[in-house]
Structure formats: C-alpha cells, structure tokens
Amino acid sequence: MVLAGGSPEAAQSVNALAAELVYAMGRDFDFERVALPKSDAIVLSLSAVAPMRGAIPNGTSHKRSQKEFWSSYSIDFVPYATGDANAKLAALSDALLGAVNQVPDNRMPSEIKIRFAAALETGIALLQSDIERLRPFQRPLV
C-alpha cells in the first residue's frame, strides 16, 4: 500500500501523482497480491514537506496491533514543487525506491524489490507516454 501526502503546498499533488503511478505499475506489480514472507501489510508512506515546515525523518516502524510494517520516506520537496511532471515523477520515484529499499529483506525479499523497481520504471514510462495523464502535474507548485 502506498500512502502519499505532505504539507499543504504539495499534499494533493503528491497523492494524485502517486495514485497515477501506482495504477500504471499495476499490470506489472499487484500491491494487493504480492507474496510477502510475513502476513503484515507493507505500507510505503511518502511525504513532501516544505523545508520551512520542518522535516519528517526516513525510517521504518512495525505497528503490531494493526499488522502493518511502515516504511516512511521523504520526497525531495524542491525538485517536486518547482519541477514539471517529469521532475515530479523522478522525485516521487526516488522516494518510492528509498521506502522499498529500507524495508528489511525478511519482510520484502530482494527479488520482490527488484520486481517493484522494474514495475516502477515501466509505470513511469507509461505515464510519460500519456501526456493527458501528466498534464495536471506540469506546473510548479510554488
């Protein structure tokens, strides 16, 4: 599962672009059906927070009562907020890979991480080939 948001300047854009990217990845990587070694759900939590508002540290946590393992990762705000759709995709992609790579191998084996990275590349290529889906993300946020 991917949760994406951020400070008021970026939250809506990050959430919408993450949804587009996860959808584009869906034919190569099914987030709901990936076979993980443990029954806990993996939650990739991405945030784009304006530097003036502080920072959210990257890290992982296990929420036992909810059977979730969270991997939180910050999106590089400046390229995301000031860039075009391709810059936003690159910043989002870097954060997704960072979040996945900090998940321990006993929760997400390296083979699954490799499949995820390949699906991410395919998803980005699909979005870049469909200018209409990226049109809302062309302008800088700030």
N, C-alpha and C positions, 0 to 999 in steps of 0.2 A: 504494500500500500504506500502511496506517495501522498504526503500532506505538504502543501506549499503555501507560503504566505510571506508576510513581512510587515514592515512599518507601513503607515498609511499611504506613503508615496508609491509603494510597489506591490502591496498585497494582492490587489485584484488582478493586476497584470501577471504576476508570478503564478498565481493559482490558475488562471486561464491558460497560460502558455504550458504549464506543467500538465494540465489536463489534455491539451492537444498532443503533447509529446508522448504521454503515456498511451493515449489512444493510437497514435502512429506506431508505437512499439508493439502494440497488442497482438499483431499477427505473428510476431517472432518471439514474444515473451509474454506469457499469460501470468500476470501477477497473482491471480487467484489460484492457479493450479500448479505453480512451481513446487516441486517436491523438495522440501527442506528437511534436514535431519532431526529437527525438533519441532514440536507442534505449535510453538509460539509463533504468532504472526510477526513478520518483519515490517516495521514502519519506518519509511525514509522521510524524515521531516526536514524540509528545506525552508530557509528564511532569507529574505533580502531586507536587511535593516540599514537604514540611512546611518552613516557614521556618527552624525550629530545626536542620534538617539541611543547610541551605545552599541554593544556587540553581544551576539549570542554565541557562546563557545561551541565548537565542534565536539562531539562526544557520543557515547552510547549509554543506554540505561535499560535495565530489564524491569518491566512492570509485571511482576509475577501475578498479581491479583487479576490483571486483565489479559494475561497470557500474550504479552506483546514485548518484543525487543525493539527498542527505538534507536535509530542512528540519526542524529541531528547534525546538519551541516549548513554553514552559511554560504549564500550565494555572494559572489563579489559584487557589491552594490554599484560601484561607479560604472563599470562596463555595462551592467544590466540597465541601470537607469539612464545612461547617456547614449547607449548604442541603438542601432537599428535591430531588426528582427534577428539577423544572423549573430550579432553580438549578444543579444539576449539568449538565444539558443545555446551559444558557446558557454556563457556564464552558468546557465541552468544545467547544461550537460556536465560541466566540470564539478558542480556541486553534487549532482546525482552520482557520478562516479566516486567522488570523495565519500559520500554517505555509504555507498555499497562497499567500498574498499575498507572502511573501518569496521564493518561487521566481521566478527571473528569467523574463521573458517569452520568452526564447529556448529555455527548457526547457518552459514551460507557458504558452501564449499566453493573453491576457486573455479570449478567447472561452471557453476551457475553464474558466478561473477563474470566469467568470460562470455557466456551466452547473453547476459544482461548488457555488457558493453557492446557486443555486436548488434543487438537489437536497438540499442540507443543510437548507434551510428546509422542504422537503417531508418529508424524513426526520424532522425534529423534530415536525412536525405529526402525522405518522403515529404516532410513539411516544406523543405526548401524548394521542392519541385511544384508545390501548390501555392502560388503566390496569394491566392484569396484567403487561405487559412492563416497566413502570416501577416496579412495587411493590417490587422488591429495592433500589431506589435512593432510597426515600422518607425514610429515616432519615439524620440526620447521621452522619458517620464518627467525629467526636470529641466 
